[in-house]
């Protein structure tokens, strides 16, 4: 099943696993928000697929979420700076997702 269709099938407001993103694809970050979950504070990014106008929502792993300050969040949400998220795959020793955020 295409990634686009999986996201369309996801319920509104939900999030998909970060590992379901295509490896090496730069996803424009449209929105960033911080809120509480049953596991503690989390950061959720709203991304757009480059080839289509489909919206993707993903939770950042906690060790990445702490790096996003309120200033970065405001810059992302006000579109002062266009950031891109790239999923690099899973780290072999720690089995954690490897992400890159750049402009």
C-alpha positions as CSV (number, residue, x, y, z in Angstrom):
1,X,0.0,0.0,0.0
2,X,1.3,3.4,-0.9
3,X,2.4,5.7,2.0
4,X,-0.1,8.3,0.8
5,X,-3.0,5.9,1.1
6,X,-1.9,4.8,4.6
7,X,-2.0,8.4,5.8
8,X,-5.3,9.0,4.2
9,X,-6.7,6.0,6.0
10,X,-5.4,7.2,9.4
11,X,-7.9,8.8,11.6
12,X,-8.1,12.6,11.7
13,X,-5.6,14.1,14.2
14,X,-3.7,10.9,14.6
15,X,-0.1,10.3,14.1
16,X,1.9,7.6,12.2
17,X,5.1,6.0,13.3
18,X,8.2,7.9,12.4
19,X,9.6,4.7,10.9
20,X,6.9,4.6,8.3
21,X,8.4,7.6,6.6
22,X,10.5,7.0,3.5
23,X,14.2,6.9,4.2
24,X,16.1,9.8,2.8
25,X,13.0,11.9,1.9
26,X,12.9,15.5,3.0
27,X,9.5,16.3,4.5
28,X,8.7,20.1,4.9
29,X,7.6,20.8,8.5
30,X,4.3,22.7,8.5
31,X,3.6,22.8,12.2
32,X,5.0,21.8,15.5
33,X,3.2,21.4,18.8
34,X,4.0,20.2,22.3
35,X,1.5,18.5,24.5
36,X,1.1,15.9,27.3
37,X,0.5,12.3,26.6
38,X,0.2,9.3,29.0
39,X,3.9,8.9,28.5
40,X,4.8,12.5,29.3
41,X,5.4,15.6,27.2
42,X,5.7,15.0,23.5
43,X,6.4,17.0,20.3
44,X,4.3,16.3,17.3
45,X,5.2,17.5,13.8
46,X,2.9,18.1,10.9
47,X,4.7,17.3,7.7
48,X,3.8,17.5,4.0
49,X,4.8,14.9,1.4
50,X,6.9,16.6,-1.3
51,X,5.1,15.1,-4.2
52,X,1.5,15.7,-2.9
53,X,-0.4,17.9,-0.5
54,X,-1.0,15.1,2.0
55,X,-0.5,15.9,5.6
56,X,1.5,13.6,7.9
57,X,1.6,13.8,11.6
58,X,4.5,12.2,13.6
59,X,5.6,12.2,17.1
60,X,9.3,12.9,17.6
61,X,11.2,10.5,19.9
62,X,11.7,12.1,23.3
63,X,15.5,12.5,22.8
64,X,14.8,14.6,19.7
65,X,11.8,16.5,21.2
66,X,13.8,18.0,23.9
67,X,16.0,19.7,21.3
68,X,13.0,21.8,20.0
69,X,12.9,24.9,22.1
70,X,10.0,27.3,22.2
71,X,11.9,29.7,19.9
72,X,12.3,27.0,17.2
73,X,8.7,26.0,17.6
74,X,7.6,29.6,17.1
75,X,9.8,30.0,14.0
76,X,8.4,26.8,12.5
77,X,4.8,27.7,13.3
78,X,5.2,31.3,12.0
79,X,6.9,29.9,8.8
80,X,9.8,32.3,9.4
81,X,12.2,29.5,8.7
82,X,11.3,26.4,6.5
83,X,12.6,23.3,8.2
84,X,12.7,19.8,6.7
85,X,12.7,16.5,8.5
86,X,14.6,13.6,7.0
87,X,14.2,10.0,8.3
88,X,17.6,8.3,8.0
89,X,16.6,4.8,9.2
90,X,17.1,2.9,12.4
91,X,20.4,2.9,14.3
92,X,21.7,-0.6,14.5
93,X,23.2,-0.6,18.0
94,X,20.3,1.3,19.8
95,X,17.4,0.5,17.5
96,X,16.4,4.2,17.6
97,X,15.3,6.3,14.6
98,X,17.9,8.5,13.1
99,X,16.5,11.9,12.1
100,X,17.9,15.1,10.5
101,X,16.3,18.5,10.7
102,X,17.6,21.1,8.4
103,X,16.6,24.2,6.4
